[in-house]
């Protein structure tokens, strides 16, 4: 494996510029055998406060479990816009995210970060792969993330997929009104300026009727609903089902399971789920285990 250690965070502007260049798709090629590493990374208090405000976390010197994604995101973007990367960045679909916090992460500490890709596999609509990000102290991971992406290659239309029974929207425990500018606000703090999130006109270029909320924002907003109830070490596992078209009115529900909580976010106006997920106590092994599965809703 080739280890690349940039002294400064990769330029997001340069990464997005590379993403706009014509890309010769090579879906049968392997993922690049590269790992990006940076050391002496610290959380900037002002940036954390801005993130907490956008995602509805309380202000604290303890970092929300979703925040470290912003620390590894520039490395992820640099890796996924390498010339050797087999898929173009624009048009990629973020389908799942799994985060394990092995212990609390606080202001005043420094960390190392590393990012690599793995597990390229066929999918009925193309190919899926995982981007693994880690924060470490020494050689010990304190935070781990697996982001799963789908590249659709046109071999199978979405309408041809088998459909399960129609689900019934749950009784919400909270209704969230998502403003039309949340994509731009989250982009400001995250650096994720994918045009599908910024404006209806740029989103329409990629087939959306309006701008859509970042998956990272919806996952963070869901996790914020559990503040004050999370253990020091936990895993949050989210599956993205349908985009949140902005502005939106969404319905959130959660319930206890044997190992923690399960939750869902739905369109409040029609029975369409945006995401489903679980939060469970982690065994703090430092290893990534199999994905968790939500238990049945109490009203099913």
Secondary structure, 3 states (H helix, E strand, C coil): CEEECCCCCCCHHHHHHHHHCCCCCCCCCCCCCEEEEEEEEECCHHHHHHHHHHHCCCCCCECCCCCCHHHHHHHHHHHHCCCCCCCCCCCCEEEEEEEEECCCCECCCEEEEEEEEEEEEEECCEEEEEEEEEEEECCEEEEEEEEEEEEECCCCCHHHCCCCCCCCCCCCCEEEEECCCHHHHHHHHHCCCCHHHCCHHHHHCCCCCCCECCHHHHHHHHHHCCCCCCCCCEEEEEEECCCCECCEEEEEEEEECCCEEEEEEEECCCCCEEEEEEEEECCCCCCCCCCCCCCCCCCC
